Amino acid sequence: LKILIEPDFAFSNPTINLNKVVLPEPLLPVKA
């Protein structure tokens, strides 16, 4: 979901992209 919402961020940081999928809770508040 986060990847679709923020494609630029995901593409810019593939490593972060994986983290968002594995740990969406800690990154949700940071991005939100």
LUMPA-354751 format. One record per residue: x, y, z of N, C-alpha, C, O, CB in turn; residue in three letters. Coordinates in Angstrom, 2 decimals, always signed. Glycine has a CB too. Example, Ala and Ser with C-alpha at 12.3 -4.5 7.8 and 13.67 -1.06 7.14 Angstrom:
! LUMPA-354751
<node><n_X>+13.19</n_X><n_Y>-5.69</n_Y><n_Z>+7.80</n_Z><ca_X>+12.30</ca_X><ca_Y>-4.50</ca_Y><ca_Z>+7.80</ca_Z><c_X>+13.20</c_X><c_Y>-3.30</c_Y><c_Z>+7.80</c_Z><o_X>+14.24</o_X><o_Y>-3.32</o_Y><o_Z>+8.46</o_Z><cb_X>+11.31</cb_X><cb_Y>-4.47</cb_Y><cb_Z>+9.05</cb_Z><resn>ALA</resn></node>
<node><n_X>+12.85</n_X><n_Y>-2.25</n_Y><n_Z>+7.08</n_Z><ca_X>+13.67</ca_X><ca_Y>-1.06</ca_Y><ca_Z>+7.14</ca_Z><c_X>+12.90</c_X><c_Y>+0.03</c_Y><c_Z>+7.87</c_Z><o_X>+13.41</o_X><o_Y>+1.14</o_Y><o_Z>+8.04</o_Z><cb_X>+14.08</cb_X><cb_Y>-0.60</cb_Y><cb_Z>+5.72</cb_Z><resn>SER</resn></node>
//
This chain:
! LUMPA-354751
<node><n_X>+0.84</n_X><n_Y>-1.20</n_Y><n_Z>+0.00</n_Z><ca_X>+0.00</ca_X><ca_Y>+0.00</ca_Y><ca_Z>+0.00</ca_Z><c_X>+0.87</c_X><c_Y>+1.25</c_Y><c_Z>+0.00</c_Z><o_X>+0.66</o_X><o_Y>+2.16</o_Y><o_Z>-0.80</o_Z><cb_X>-0.95</cb_X><cb_Y>+0.01</cb_Y><cb_Z>+1.22</cb_Z><resn>LEU</resn></node>
<node><n_X>+1.86</n_X><n_Y>+1.29</n_Y><n_Z>+0.89</n_Z><ca_X>+2.74</ca_X><ca_Y>+2.45</ca_Y><ca_Z>+0.97</ca_Z><c_X>+3.48</c_X><c_Y>+2.66</c_Y><c_Z>-0.34</c_Z><o_X>+3.73</o_X><o_Y>+3.79</o_Y><o_Z>-0.76</o_Z><cb_X>+3.74</cb_X><cb_Y>+2.29</cb_Y><cb_Z>+2.12</cb_Z><resn>LYS</resn></node>
<node><n_X>+3.82</n_X><n_Y>+1.54</n_Y><n_Z>-0.99</n_Z><ca_X>+4.56</ca_X><ca_Y>+1.63</ca_Y><ca_Z>-2.25</ca_Z><c_X>+3.71</c_X><c_Y>+2.32</c_Y><c_Z>-3.30</c_Z><o_X>+4.20</o_X><o_Y>+3.15</o_Y><o_Z>-4.07</o_Z><cb_X>+4.99</cb_X><cb_Y>+0.21</cb_Y><cb_Z>-2.74</cb_Z><resn>ILE</resn></node>
<node><n_X>+2.43</n_X><n_Y>+1.97</n_Y><n_Z>-3.34</n_Z><ca_X>+1.54</ca_X><ca_Y>+2.55</ca_Y><ca_Z>-4.33</ca_Z><c_X>+1.27</c_X><c_Y>+4.02</c_Y><c_Z>-4.00</c_Z><o_X>+1.13</o_X><o_Y>+4.85</o_Y><o_Z>-4.90</o_Z><cb_X>+0.22</cb_X><cb_Y>+1.77</cb_Y><cb_Z>-4.41</cb_Z><resn>LEU</resn></node>
<node><n_X>+1.19</n_X><n_Y>+4.32</n_Y><n_Z>-2.72</n_Z><ca_X>+0.90</ca_X><ca_Y>+5.69</ca_Y><ca_Z>-2.29</ca_Z><c_X>+2.11</c_X><c_Y>+6.59</c_Y><c_Z>-2.57</c_Z><o_X>+1.96</o_X><o_Y>+7.74</o_Y><o_Z>-2.98</o_Z><cb_X>+0.53</cb_X><cb_Y>+5.73</cb_Y><cb_Z>-0.78</cb_Z><resn>ILE</resn></node>
<node><n_X>+3.30</n_X><n_Y>+6.03</n_Y><n_Z>-2.33</n_Z><ca_X>+4.50</ca_X><ca_Y>+6.84</ca_Y><ca_Z>-2.53</ca_Z><c_X>+5.47</c_X><c_Y>+6.11</c_Y><c_Z>-3.46</c_Z><o_X>+6.49</o_X><o_Y>+5.59</o_Y><o_Z>-3.00</o_Z><cb_X>+5.18</cb_X><cb_Y>+7.14</cb_Y><cb_Z>-1.19</cb_Z><resn>GLU</resn></node>
<node><n_X>+5.19</n_X><n_Y>+6.08</n_Y><n_Z>-4.76</n_Z><ca_X>+6.02</ca_X><ca_Y>+5.37</ca_Y><ca_Z>-5.72</ca_Z><c_X>+7.39</c_X><c_Y>+6.01</c_Y><c_Z>-5.86</c_Z><o_X>+8.40</o_X><o_Y>+5.32</o_Y><o_Z>-6.00</o_Z><cb_X>+5.34</cb_X><cb_Y>+5.33</cb_Y><cb_Z>-7.08</cb_Z><resn>PRO</resn></node>
<node><n_X>+7.43</n_X><n_Y>+7.33</n_Y><n_Z>-5.82</n_Z><ca_X>+8.71</ca_X><ca_Y>+8.04</ca_Y><ca_Z>-5.96</ca_Z><c_X>+9.66</c_X><c_Y>+7.65</c_Y><c_Z>-4.83</c_Z><o_X>+10.83</o_X><o_Y>+7.34</o_Y><o_Z>-5.07</o_Z><cb_X>+8.48</cb_X><cb_Y>+9.57</cb_Y><cb_Z>-5.96</cb_Z><resn>ASP</resn></node>
<node><n_X>+9.14</n_X><n_Y>+7.66</n_Y><n_Z>-3.63</n_Z><ca_X>+9.97</ca_X><ca_Y>+7.34</ca_Y><ca_Z>-2.46</ca_Z><c_X>+10.47</c_X><c_Y>+5.90</c_Y><c_Z>-2.54</c_Z><o_X>+11.62</o_X><o_Y>+5.61</o_Y><o_Z>-2.23</o_Z><cb_X>+9.17</cb_X><cb_Y>+7.56</cb_Y><cb_Z>-1.16</cb_Z><resn>PHE</resn></node>
<node><n_X>+9.58</n_X><n_Y>+5.01</n_Y><n_Z>-2.97</n_Z><ca_X>+9.93</ca_X><ca_Y>+3.59</ca_Y><ca_Z>-3.07</ca_Z><c_X>+11.02</c_X><c_Y>+3.38</c_Y><c_Z>-4.11</c_Z><o_X>+12.00</o_X><o_Y>+2.67</o_Y><o_Z>-3.88</o_Z><cb_X>+8.70</cb_X><cb_Y>+2.76</cb_Y><cb_Z>-3.41</cb_Z><resn>ALA</resn></node>
<node><n_X>+10.84</n_X><n_Y>+4.02</n_Y><n_Z>-5.28</n_Z><ca_X>+11.81</ca_X><ca_Y>+3.86</ca_Y><ca_Z>-6.36</ca_Z><c_X>+13.14</c_X><c_Y>+4.51</c_Y><c_Z>-5.98</c_Z><o_X>+14.21</o_X><o_Y>+4.01</o_Y><o_Z>-6.34</o_Z><cb_X>+11.28</cb_X><cb_Y>+4.47</cb_Y><cb_Z>-7.66</cb_Z><resn>PHE</resn></node>
<node><n_X>+13.08</n_X><n_Y>+5.62</n_Y><n_Z>-5.27</n_Z><ca_X>+14.30</ca_X><ca_Y>+6.33</ca_Y><ca_Z>-4.88</ca_Z><c_X>+15.09</c_X><c_Y>+5.50</c_Y><c_Z>-3.87</c_Z><o_X>+16.32</o_X><o_Y>+5.48</o_Y><o_Z>-3.90</o_Z><cb_X>+13.96</cb_X><cb_Y>+7.71</cb_Y><cb_Z>-4.28</cb_Z><resn>SER</resn></node>
<node><n_X>+14.37</n_X><n_Y>+4.81</n_Y><n_Z>-2.98</n_Z><ca_X>+15.04</ca_X><ca_Y>+4.02</ca_Y><ca_Z>-1.95</ca_Z><c_X>+14.47</c_X><c_Y>+2.61</c_Y><c_Z>-1.90</c_Z><o_X>+13.55</o_X><o_Y>+2.35</o_Y><o_Z>-1.12</o_Z><cb_X>+14.91</cb_X><cb_Y>+4.70</cb_Y><cb_Z>-0.58</cb_Z><resn>ASN</resn></node>
<node><n_X>+14.99</n_X><n_Y>+1.70</n_Y><n_Z>-2.72</n_Z><ca_X>+14.50</ca_X><ca_Y>+0.32</ca_Y><ca_Z>-2.75</ca_Z><c_X>+14.64</c_X><c_Y>-0.36</c_Y><c_Z>-1.40</c_Z><o_X>+13.82</o_X><o_Y>-1.20</o_Y><o_Z>-1.02</o_Z><cb_X>+15.25</cb_X><cb_Y>-0.48</cb_Y><cb_Z>-3.81</cb_Z><resn>PRO</resn></node>
<node><n_X>+15.70</n_X><n_Y>+0.00</n_Y><n_Z>-0.66</n_Z><ca_X>+15.91</ca_X><ca_Y>-0.59</ca_Y><ca_Z>+0.66</ca_Z><c_X>+14.79</c_X><c_Y>-0.17</c_Y><c_Z>+1.60</c_Z><o_X>+14.26</o_X><o_Y>-0.99</o_Y><o_Z>+2.35</o_Z><cb_X>+17.28</cb_X><cb_Y>-0.17</cb_Y><cb_Z>+1.24</cb_Z><resn>THR</resn></node>
<node><n_X>+14.45</n_X><n_Y>+1.09</n_Y><n_Z>+1.57</n_Z><ca_X>+13.36</ca_X><ca_Y>+1.60</ca_Y><ca_Z>+2.41</ca_Z><c_X>+12.06</c_X><c_Y>+0.91</c_Y><c_Z>+2.01</c_Z><o_X>+11.22</o_X><o_Y>+0.59</o_Y><o_Z>+2.85</o_Z><cb_X>+13.23</cb_X><cb_Y>+3.15</cb_Y><cb_Z>+2.27</cb_Z><resn>ILE</resn></node>
<node><n_X>+11.92</n_X><n_Y>+0.69</n_Y><n_Z>+0.71</n_Z><ca_X>+10.72</ca_X><ca_Y>+0.06</ca_Y><ca_Z>+0.18</ca_Z><c_X>+10.50</c_X><c_Y>-1.28</c_Y><c_Z>+0.88</c_Z><o_X>+9.38</o_X><o_Y>-1.58</o_Y><o_Z>+1.31</o_Z><cb_X>+10.83</cb_X><cb_Y>-0.14</cb_Y><cb_Z>-1.37</cb_Z><resn>ASN</resn></node>
<node><n_X>+11.55</n_X><n_Y>-2.09</n_Y><n_Z>+1.00</n_Z><ca_X>+11.44</ca_X><ca_Y>-3.39</ca_Y><ca_Z>+1.65</ca_Z><c_X>+11.08</c_X><c_Y>-3.22</c_Y><c_Z>+3.12</c_Z><o_X>+10.26</o_X><o_Y>-3.96</o_Y><o_Z>+3.66</o_Z><cb_X>+12.76</cb_X><cb_Y>-4.19</cb_Y><cb_Z>+1.51</cb_Z><resn>LEU</resn></node>
<node><n_X>+11.68</n_X><n_Y>-2.22</n_Y><n_Z>+3.75</n_Z><ca_X>+11.41</ca_X><ca_Y>-1.97</ca_Y><ca_Z>+5.17</ca_Z><c_X>+9.94</c_X><c_Y>-1.63</c_Y><c_Z>+5.38</c_Z><o_X>+9.33</o_X><o_Y>-2.05</o_Y><o_Z>+6.36</o_Z><cb_X>+12.30</cb_X><cb_Y>-0.85</cb_Y><cb_Z>+5.70</cb_Z><resn>ASN</resn></node>
<node><n_X>+9.39</n_X><n_Y>-0.85</n_Y><n_Z>+4.46</n_Z><ca_X>+7.99</ca_X><ca_Y>-0.45</ca_Y><ca_Z>+4.58</ca_Z><c_X>+7.08</c_X><c_Y>-1.67</c_Y><c_Z>+4.54</c_Z><o_X>+6.06</o_X><o_Y>-1.71</o_Y><o_Z>+5.22</o_Z><cb_X>+7.61</cb_X><cb_Y>+0.53</cb_Y><cb_Z>+3.46</cb_Z><resn>LYS</resn></node>
<node><n_X>+7.46</n_X><n_Y>-2.67</n_Y><n_Z>+3.74</n_Z><ca_X>+6.64</ca_X><ca_Y>-3.87</ca_Y><ca_Z>+3.62</ca_Z><c_X>+6.80</c_X><c_Y>-4.74</c_Y><c_Z>+4.86</c_Z><o_X>+5.83</o_X><o_Y>-5.32</o_Y><o_Z>+5.35</o_Z><cb_X>+7.02</cb_X><cb_Y>-4.66</cb_Y><cb_Z>+2.35</cb_Z><resn>VAL</resn></node>
<node><n_X>+8.03</n_X><n_Y>-4.83</n_Y><n_Z>+5.36</n_Z><ca_X>+8.30</ca_X><ca_Y>-5.67</ca_Y><ca_Z>+6.53</ca_Z><c_X>+7.81</c_X><c_Y>-5.01</c_Y><c_Z>+7.81</c_Z><o_X>+7.19</o_X><o_Y>-5.65</o_Y><o_Z>+8.66</o_Z><cb_X>+9.81</cb_X><cb_Y>-5.97</cb_Y><cb_Z>+6.63</cb_Z><resn>VAL</resn></node>
<node><n_X>+8.09</n_X><n_Y>-3.70</n_Y><n_Z>+7.93</n_Z><ca_X>+7.68</ca_X><ca_Y>-2.98</ca_Y><ca_Z>+9.14</ca_Z><c_X>+6.90</c_X><c_Y>-1.73</c_Y><c_Z>+8.77</c_Z><o_X>+7.44</o_X><o_Y>-0.63</o_Y><o_Z>+8.81</o_Z><cb_X>+8.91</cb_X><cb_Y>-2.61</cb_Y><cb_Z>+9.99</cb_Z><resn>LEU</resn></node>
<node><n_X>+5.63</n_X><n_Y>-1.90</n_Y><n_Z>+8.41</n_Z><ca_X>+4.81</ca_X><ca_Y>-0.76</ca_Y><ca_Z>+8.00</ca_Z><c_X>+4.40</c_X><c_Y>+0.12</c_Y><c_Z>+9.19</c_Z><o_X>+4.16</o_X><o_Y>+1.32</o_Y><o_Z>+9.02</o_Z><cb_X>+3.57</cb_X><cb_Y>-1.26</cb_Y><cb_Z>+7.29</cb_Z><resn>PRO</resn></node>
<node><n_X>+4.33</n_X><n_Y>-0.46</n_Y><n_Z>+10.38</n_Z><ca_X>+3.88</ca_X><ca_Y>+0.29</ca_Y><ca_Z>+11.56</ca_Z><c_X>+4.83</c_X><c_Y>+1.43</c_Y><c_Z>+11.92</c_Z><o_X>+4.39</o_X><o_Y>+2.57</o_Y><o_Z>+12.05</o_Z><cb_X>+3.74</cb_X><cb_Y>-0.65</cb_Y><cb_Z>+12.74</cb_Z><resn>GLU</resn></node>
<node><n_X>+6.13</n_X><n_Y>+1.16</n_Y><n_Z>+12.08</n_Z><ca_X>+7.08</ca_X><ca_Y>+2.22</ca_Y><ca_Z>+12.48</ca_Z><c_X>+7.27</c_X><c_Y>+3.26</c_Y><c_Z>+11.40</c_Z><o_X>+7.56</o_X><o_Y>+4.42</o_Y><o_Z>+11.70</o_Z><cb_X>+8.42</cb_X><cb_Y>+1.61</cb_Y><cb_Z>+12.83</cb_Z><resn>PRO</resn></node>
<node><n_X>+7.10</n_X><n_Y>+2.87</n_Y><n_Z>+10.13</n_Z><ca_X>+7.31</ca_X><ca_Y>+3.81</ca_Y><ca_Z>+9.04</ca_Z><c_X>+6.04</c_X><c_Y>+4.57</c_Y><c_Z>+8.70</c_Z><o_X>+6.09</o_X><o_Y>+5.66</o_Y><o_Z>+8.13</o_Z><cb_X>+7.82</cb_X><cb_Y>+3.07</cb_Y><cb_Z>+7.81</cb_Z><resn>LEU</resn></node>
<node><n_X>+4.90</n_X><n_Y>+3.99</n_Y><n_Z>+9.04</n_Z><ca_X>+3.63</ca_X><ca_Y>+4.66</ca_Y><ca_Z>+8.76</ca_Z><c_X>+3.58</c_X><c_Y>+6.04</c_Y><c_Z>+9.41</c_Z><o_X>+3.30</o_X><o_Y>+7.02</o_Y><o_Z>+8.71</o_Z><cb_X>+2.46</cb_X><cb_Y>+3.81</cb_Y><cb_Z>+9.25</cb_Z><resn>LEU</resn></node>
<node><n_X>+3.83</n_X><n_Y>+6.16</n_Y><n_Z>+10.69</n_Z><ca_X>+3.77</ca_X><ca_Y>+7.47</ca_Y><ca_Z>+11.36</ca_Z><c_X>+4.83</c_X><c_Y>+8.42</c_Y><c_Z>+10.83</c_Z><o_X>+4.60</o_X><o_Y>+9.63</o_Y><o_Z>+10.76</o_Z><cb_X>+3.94</cb_X><cb_Y>+7.31</cb_Y><cb_Z>+12.86</cb_Z><resn>PRO</resn></node>
<node><n_X>+5.97</n_X><n_Y>+7.89</n_Y><n_Z>+10.45</n_Z><ca_X>+7.06</ca_X><ca_Y>+8.73</ca_Y><ca_Z>+9.95</ca_Z><c_X>+6.67</c_X><c_Y>+9.36</c_Y><c_Z>+8.63</c_Z><o_X>+6.89</o_X><o_Y>+10.55</o_Y><o_Z>+8.40</o_Z><cb_X>+8.36</cb_X><cb_Y>+7.91</cb_Y><cb_Z>+9.80</cb_Z><resn>VAL</resn></node>
<node><n_X>+6.08</n_X><n_Y>+8.53</n_Y><n_Z>+7.74</n_Z><ca_X>+5.70</ca_X><ca_Y>+9.05</ca_Y><ca_Z>+6.43</ca_Z><c_X>+4.40</c_X><c_Y>+9.85</c_Y><c_Z>+6.53</c_Z><o_X>+4.23</o_X><o_Y>+10.84</o_Y><o_Z>+5.82</o_Z><cb_X>+5.54</cb_X><cb_Y>+7.90</cb_Y><cb_Z>+5.42</cb_Z><resn>LYS</resn></node>
<node><n_X>+3.51</n_X><n_Y>+9.42</n_Y><n_Z>+7.39</n_Z><ca_X>+2.22</ca_X><ca_Y>+10.11</ca_Y><ca_Z>+7.53</ca_Z><c_X>+2.45</c_X><c_Y>+11.43</c_Y><c_Z>+8.28</c_Z><o_X>+1.50</o_X><o_Y>+12.17</o_Y><o_Z>+8.51</o_Z><cb_X>+1.19</cb_X><cb_Y>+9.22</cb_Y><cb_Z>+8.29</cb_Z><resn>ALA</resn></node>
//
